[in-house]
Amino acid sequence: MARSLKKGPYVDPRVLKKIKDKTPGGKEVIKTWSRACTIVPEMVGFLFGVHNGKDFIEVRVSEDMVGHKLGEFSPTKKFSRHGGKIQKELDIAQKQREVDAAKAAKAGAEG
């Protein structure tokens, strides 16, 4: 555990101040740069805009997120795909399967 139990979880007071006047389940996005803030039960149902260094990623807090950090749900790196010869072969095979499935569906619909 990263933080001592006697200290308790780190919850940014500015985030708590922002949710104090609002009702859960609303469509209003609460913007925050506090990625290290621990999610507490009072935050369940709110829609947060968590900054990832470039944009705000919208995160709707649910009950199973309690105890995690806000930053865990706003990735900072964008994964495009793995490259190389093997990946190209996999992509070609995937496209061929899609074409075969479309032909099978078309043949099934005609007959």
C-alpha positions as CSV (number, residue, x, y, z in Angstrom):
1,M,0.0,0.0,0.0
2,A,1.4,3.4,-1.0
3,R,-0.1,5.4,1.8
4,S,-0.1,4.7,5.5
5,L,-3.4,3.5,7.0
6,K,-3.2,6.0,9.8
7,K,-3.0,8.9,7.2
8,G,-6.0,7.6,5.3
9,P,-6.6,8.0,1.5
10,Y,-5.6,11.2,-0.3
11,V,-8.7,13.0,-1.4
12,D,-8.2,16.4,-2.9
13,P,-10.3,19.0,-1.0
14,R,-10.9,21.0,-4.2
15,V,-12.6,18.0,-5.8
16,L,-14.9,17.5,-2.8
17,K,-15.7,21.2,-2.9
18,K,-16.7,20.9,-6.6
19,I,-19.1,18.0,-5.9
20,K,-20.6,19.5,-2.8
21,D,-23.3,21.5,-4.5
22,K,-24.1,19.1,-7.3
23,T,-26.3,16.0,-7.5
24,P,-25.0,12.6,-8.7
25,G,-26.1,11.4,-12.1
26,G,-26.1,14.8,-13.7
27,K,-24.7,15.5,-17.2
28,E,-22.4,18.3,-16.0
29,V,-18.7,17.4,-16.3
30,I,-16.5,18.2,-13.2
31,K,-13.0,19.0,-14.6
32,T,-10.0,18.1,-12.5
33,W,-6.3,17.8,-12.9
34,S,-6.0,15.8,-9.6
35,R,-5.2,12.4,-11.0
36,A,-3.8,11.2,-7.6
37,C,-7.2,11.8,-5.8
38,T,-8.7,8.6,-4.4
39,I,-12.3,7.9,-5.3
40,V,-14.5,7.9,-2.2
41,P,-18.2,6.8,-2.0
42,E,-19.4,10.5,-2.1
43,M,-18.1,10.7,-5.7
44,V,-20.2,7.7,-7.0
45,G,-22.5,8.8,-9.9
46,F,-20.6,12.0,-10.9
47,L,-19.1,12.6,-14.3
48,F,-15.5,13.7,-14.0
49,G,-13.3,15.2,-16.7
50,V,-9.8,13.8,-15.7
51,H,-6.9,15.5,-17.4
52,N,-4.4,13.2,-19.1
53,G,-1.8,15.8,-20.0
54,K,-3.6,16.8,-23.3
55,D,-7.3,16.4,-23.0
56,F,-10.0,15.8,-20.4
57,I,-11.2,12.1,-20.5
58,E,-14.7,11.7,-19.2
59,V,-15.0,9.2,-16.3
60,R,-18.4,8.3,-14.8
61,V,-17.6,7.0,-11.3
62,S,-19.4,3.8,-10.2
63,E,-19.3,1.8,-7.0
64,D,-16.6,-0.6,-8.1
65,M,-14.2,2.3,-8.6
66,V,-14.1,3.3,-5.0
67,G,-10.6,3.0,-3.5
68,H,-8.9,3.6,-6.9
69,K,-7.4,6.8,-8.2
70,L,-9.0,9.1,-10.7
71,G,-5.9,8.9,-12.9
72,E,-6.3,5.1,-13.4
73,F,-9.3,5.7,-15.6
74,S,-7.7,8.4,-17.8
75,P,-4.8,6.8,-19.8
76,T,-1.9,9.1,-20.7
77,K,-0.6,7.1,-23.6
78,K,-2.4,6.2,-26.8
79,F,-1.9,2.7,-28.0
80,S,-2.2,2.5,-31.8
81,R,-1.1,-1.1,-32.5
82,H,1.9,-3.3,-32.7
83,G,3.8,-3.3,-36.0
84,G,5.9,-5.7,-38.0
85,K,5.4,-8.5,-40.5
86,I,3.4,-10.7,-38.1
87,Q,0.9,-7.9,-37.4
88,K,0.3,-7.3,-41.1
89,E,-0.4,-11.0,-41.7
90,L,-2.9,-11.0,-38.8
91,D,-4.6,-7.9,-40.3
92,I,-4.9,-9.5,-43.7
93,A,-6.3,-12.7,-42.2
94,Q,-8.9,-10.7,-40.2
95,K,-10.0,-8.8,-43.3
96,Q,-10.4,-12.1,-45.2
97,R,-12.5,-13.6,-42.4
98,E,-14.8,-10.5,-42.5
99,V,-15.2,-10.8,-46.3
100,D,-16.0,-14.5,-46.0
101,A,-18.6,-13.8,-43.3
102,A,-20.2,-11.1,-45.4
103,K,-20.4,-13.5,-48.4
104,A,-21.9,-16.2,-46.2
105,A,-24.5,-13.8,-44.8
106,K,-25.4,-12.6,-48.3
107,A,-25.7,-16.2,-49.6
108,G,-27.9,-17.1,-46.6
109,A,-30.1,-14.2,-47.2
110,E,-30.6,-15.0,-50.9
111,G,-31.3,-18.7,-50.5
